[in-house]
Amino acid sequence: MDTNYKQLDRDRVLLYLKEHGVSTVDAIVEQSGAEPLRIYPLLFELAQEKIIRIVEENAWGAPLKVVLRTE
């Protein structure tokens, strides 16, 4: 059986956001259980798919706080 680690990490990030609401990316990295190097690409992908909303970003456009979209 092939394990899809990207999908597992995606599920972990989404579950973390569902349980915590608005969250800092640092908290997601530290507490979600997802592979830290995969989190930023996943967040950008989820934002493009309109699954999450970036609440705050740094000067270079990297997300600092995110939340699940409710609409």
Residue frames as qw, qx, qy, qz and C-alpha x, y, z in Angstrom:
[[0.000, 0.888, 0.460, 0.000, 0.00, 0.00, 0.00],
 [0.402, 0.346, -0.008, 0.848, 1.36, 3.40, -1.01],
 [0.254, -0.703, -0.466, 0.473, 0.97, 6.10, 1.61],
 [0.258, 0.715, 0.229, 0.608, 0.13, 9.57, 0.36],
 [0.470, -0.337, -0.395, 0.714, 1.99, 11.73, 2.87],
 [0.001, 0.145, 0.137, 0.980, 0.91, 14.97, 1.25],
 [0.491, -0.458, -0.501, -0.546, -2.75, 14.01, 1.71],
 [0.630, -0.444, -0.557, 0.309, -2.12, 12.96, 5.32],
 [0.330, -0.171, -0.204, 0.906, -0.49, 16.32, 6.04],
 [0.202, -0.293, -0.335, -0.873, -3.31, 18.16, 4.26],
 [0.590, -0.510, -0.582, -0.230, -5.83, 16.33, 6.45],
 [0.565, -0.359, -0.449, 0.591, -3.82, 17.18, 9.58],
 [0.134, 0.018, -0.004, 0.991, -3.70, 20.88, 8.70],
 [0.375, -0.371, -0.433, -0.731, -7.42, 21.01, 7.92],
 [0.634, -0.491, -0.595, 0.055, -8.32, 19.16, 11.12],
 [0.440, -0.231, -0.331, 0.802, -6.13, 21.52, 13.14],
 [0.064, -0.129, -0.137, -0.980, -7.84, 24.56, 11.60],
 [0.508, -0.446, -0.576, -0.460, -11.28, 23.05, 12.15],
 [0.637, -0.473, -0.538, 0.284, -10.48, 22.55, 15.84],
 [0.460, -0.375, -0.206, 0.778, -8.70, 25.89, 16.43],
 [0.209, 0.920, 0.301, -0.138, -10.29, 28.47, 14.12],
 [0.327, 0.899, -0.231, 0.176, -7.98, 31.36, 13.22],
 [0.868, -0.384, 0.130, 0.286, -4.48, 30.09, 13.73],
 [0.010, 0.840, -0.463, -0.282, -0.94, 31.27, 13.23],
 [0.799, 0.438, -0.408, -0.050, 1.16, 29.32, 10.79],
 [0.103, 0.518, -0.752, 0.395, 3.73, 28.86, 13.57],
 [0.609, -0.160, 0.574, -0.524, 1.10, 27.08, 15.68],
 [0.903, 0.312, -0.047, -0.292, 0.15, 24.85, 12.74],
 [0.540, 0.559, -0.609, 0.155, 3.81, 23.96, 12.21],
 [0.063, -0.418, 0.756, -0.500, 4.32, 23.19, 15.89],
 [0.466, -0.038, 0.671, -0.575, 1.05, 21.47, 16.76],
 [0.750, 0.287, -0.120, -0.584, -0.69, 19.98, 13.71],
 [0.775, -0.161, 0.609, 0.051, 1.55, 16.96, 13.30],
 [0.739, 0.666, 0.096, 0.035, 2.09, 17.75, 9.61],
 [0.758, 0.019, 0.109, 0.643, 5.57, 17.75, 8.10],
 [0.152, -0.772, -0.101, 0.609, 6.83, 21.33, 8.62],
 [0.185, -0.311, 0.530, 0.767, 8.41, 21.62, 5.17],
 [0.073, 0.361, 0.823, 0.432, 5.10, 20.70, 3.53],
 [0.016, -0.660, -0.602, 0.449, 2.92, 23.21, 5.40],
 [0.063, 0.566, -0.095, -0.817, 3.58, 26.43, 3.43],
 [0.124, 0.083, -0.741, -0.654, 3.01, 24.79, 0.03],
 [0.092, -0.441, -0.893, 0.003, -0.16, 23.18, 1.40],
 [0.002, 0.644, 0.412, -0.644, -1.43, 26.51, 2.73],
 [0.118, 0.403, -0.364, -0.832, -0.88, 28.20, -0.63],
 [0.141, -0.112, -0.891, -0.417, -2.68, 25.32, -2.36],
 [0.087, -0.546, -0.793, 0.257, -5.60, 25.45, 0.09],
 [0.048, 0.594, 0.144, -0.790, -5.85, 29.24, -0.35],
 [0.144, 0.229, -0.599, -0.754, -5.92, 28.88, -4.16],
 [0.207, -0.280, -0.909, -0.229, -8.67, 26.27, -3.81],
 [0.339, -0.448, -0.016, -0.827, -10.54, 28.75, -1.55],
 [0.708, -0.345, -0.614, 0.045, -10.65, 26.24, 1.30],
 [0.505, -0.529, -0.325, 0.600, -8.79, 28.58, 3.65],
 [0.158, 0.939, 0.106, 0.286, -8.45, 32.34, 3.88],
 [0.596, 0.069, -0.283, 0.748, -5.15, 34.04, 4.66],
 [0.283, -0.883, -0.365, 0.084, -5.94, 36.50, 7.46],
 [0.189, -0.924, 0.261, 0.204, -2.46, 38.00, 7.78],
 [0.886, 0.302, 0.026, 0.351, 0.68, 37.76, 5.68],
 [0.518, -0.556, 0.108, 0.641, 4.20, 39.11, 5.91],
 [0.142, 0.756, -0.202, -0.606, 5.75, 41.66, 3.54],
 [0.011, 0.343, -0.820, -0.459, 6.76, 38.90, 1.10],
 [0.672, 0.033, -0.343, -0.656, 3.28, 37.37, 0.95],
 [0.384, 0.020, -0.911, 0.148, 3.91, 34.36, 3.17],
 [0.564, -0.598, -0.379, -0.424, 0.90, 33.56, 5.36],
 [0.056, 0.338, -0.655, 0.674, 1.14, 34.34, 9.07],
 [0.403, 0.131, 0.687, -0.590, -2.47, 33.61, 10.11],
 [0.307, -0.028, -0.736, -0.603, -5.07, 31.50, 8.33],
 [0.501, 0.103, 0.599, -0.616, -8.64, 30.30, 8.88],
 [0.263, 0.277, 0.889, 0.252, -11.00, 27.85, 7.18],
 [0.256, -0.079, -0.284, -0.921, -13.51, 29.52, 4.88],
 [0.313, 0.229, 0.781, -0.489, -17.09, 29.18, 6.03],
 [0.559, 0.501, 0.055, -0.658, -18.93, 30.18, 2.86]]
